[in-house]
Amino acid sequence: MDLSGLKMLQANLDKQGKMHSEVGIFRSKASRQNTQGHNLSNAEIGAVHEFGSQSRNVPRRSFLWVPLITQLRKRLAKIGDDVFKALSEDKSLKPAYQKLGLEAEAVVDGGFASNGYGRWQGWTGMDKKSTRYGTRITNAARRAVGAEGLIGPIRMSILVRTAQLRRSISSRVSNK
């Protein structure tokens, strides 16, 4: 049995090192224009939502981990062909990992567009109050989430008001 092709693929894979894609809020996009008088960064606001905060009355609204775990697998076939082609032609896998990062960014962006693919908990009674003009988010809830949750006084989409958190998500390829 001739295994030379398989051995070539293995050798090419070994040459690639420990390359991987990372997606998240990196230092270059962590800062934000704060409109609510606080100094929280996108990374800090992201952590509050990603993991939730009982002390701030903010439920978990994972915009990275859960969307990537539940949605990214559906997009991996697009990258698989690129990986195999690169390995069989003795080329770098970096473009395939870059595509993987861009697909991950698209999944995260889709989460923002769909309230976490329908998984994010809506505004709770502690977050909102009724007024004669409709339902509004309380000032305490706005401060706790960095005002990322309100579009207008009545429509209460989550994590999209200023889009700063959404725009802070990026990807990169690393060899670490």
N, C-alpha and C positions, 0 to 999 in steps of 0.2 A: 504494500500500500504506500503510495507516494504522499507524504505529509509535508512536502517542502512548502506548499502554499500556506498551510496552517502555521508552520514554523516562521515563515516570513511575517505573517500577521502578528504573531506573538512577539517577534523581535521589534517590529514597528510600534507595537503597543508599549513594550518595555522602554523604548526610547522617549516616549511621551512624558515620563515622570509622573508626578502626582497632580496633574492638572485637574482643576475642577471649576465649576461655575459657582459664583456667590450672588445672591440677590438680597437686597435689604436697603437700609438707610446708612449710607457711608458718610464719613466725616465731611466730605465735600458738599453734601446736601443736607446736613443735619440742622443747620441754622435756619431760622424762619423770621419773617416779619411778624412780630407779635402785635396783634390789634386789641388784645384784652388786658394789657398792662401786666403781663407775666413774662418771665424769661425762660420758658420751657422750650427746648429744642424739638425738632421733629422726632428725633430718636426717643426723647423722654415721653412725648405725647404718644408716639407709636407703642412704646412699652406699656403704657397705661391701657391702651386699647387691646394690644396683643394678648396681654395676660389678665386684664381686668384689675380693678382696684376697689376693694371693699371700703377703704377709708374715704375714697372719693365718690362712692356710689356709682361706679362705672363697671358694667358687666363686661365679661370678655367678649371682644369683637375682633377675632383673629383676622388680620388682613394679609398675613404672610403664611404662617404654618398651615392652617386649615385649608385655605384655597389651593396652596401648592400640593398638599397631600391628596386632596380630593379631585383636583382638576388637571394637574400637569401630566399625569400618565397618559391622558387622552391625546396629548400633543407630541409625545416622544417619538412616534413613528416618523415624523418629519425629520428628526435629527438622526435617527438610526441609519438611514441611507447615507448621509453625509459622513458619519463615523466610519462605516464600512469602506466607503470609497476612499477616504483619506488613508486608512490603514493599508488598503490593498495597493495604493499608489505611492506609498512611502511618503506621505505628506503630513503636515502638522494637523493635530486635532483642534487647534485653537479656534479656527472658524466654526467648527461644530459646537464647541463649548460656548462660543459667543452667541450662536443661534439658540442654544439651550437657555442662556441667560435672558435673551430677548423674549423667548416663549414664556419663561417664568415671569418676566415683567408684565407680559400681556395677561397672564392668569391673574396676577395681583390686581392689575387695572380692572379686569372684569369683575373682581370681587368688590371693588369700590363702586362700580356701576350697578351692581345687583344686590347691594347690602349683604355682602359676603356669600354670594350665591344662595341667598335666602336663609342663611344660618345666623346672621347677627340678630341679637335681641334688640327689639325696638326700644324706644324711649319708655322708661318706667314711670310710674306715678311720682317717684321722687325726683325725676328729671323734668317734669312738665307740670304746668298748672293751667287751668281754664280761666280765661278772661272774657270780657264782653266782646273782644275782637277775635276770639278763637283761642286755640291752644298754643301756648308759647313755652319755650324751654326756660327753666328758671336760670337766674344769673349764676347761682352756685354751680349748676350743671354745666353752664357754658364755660365758666372758669376751670372746672375740673377737666374738661376735655379739650381745652384750648380753642373753643369756638369752632371745632371742626364738624359739628353736627347739625347746624341749622341753615336752612335756605329759606329765607323769608319767615314771617311770623307764624305761618300755619303748616307749610310743607316741612316735614321733619325727616329728611334723608339723613343718613348717618355717615360721618367722616368725610363730608364732601364740601362743606361751606366755602372754605378758602382754597381748597385743592392743594394747599402747601404740603400736607402729609402725602397725598397721592403722588404729587410731582417729585417727592424726595426719594421715591423708590427707583433704584437702578441696579445694574448687574455688572460684574467684572469677572475675568478669568484669572485664576491664581495658580501658582505652582507650589504653594506651601504645603 
